[in-house]
Structures are given as structure tokens and as C-alpha cells.
Amino acid sequence: MDANFSSLPLDEDHEPVLYESVLVVGWFQADVSLPVGEDAMPRFRLLAWEDLAQDRER
């Protein structure tokens, strides 16, 4: 499975109206249950957003 996440821009010089930070995450789980498997959620919270996400223009 995969998911696209977005948030405010990382670079303080980027105007939040024009920019956002984005991160695409892919993972494997035993079944295709929705919502996301309970084992994946704690790992999402551990992702180092500032290290992994990138700013892009909207």
C-alpha cells in the first residue's frame, strides 16, 4: 500500500499558501484492510518528517 502525506512547508522562506511539504510512504501488510493496519500506524508516527519530506509548489 502507499499513501501521500502533506503539511506546511519545511523551509520558513516558503509561503504556506504557495508551498507544502510532501512525503509518499509505501509499506507492506498482510491484508488489504482499510483503514491502515494497526501495526503501520505507530511506524508512521516515528517517521522523521523534516528529514524525509520535501517542499513543493502547490
Summary of the structure (lengths in Angstrom):
residues: 58
radius of gyration: 13.5
end to end distance: 24.3
largest distance: 42.0
contacts: 116
relative contact order: 0.32
helix: 17%
strand: 31%
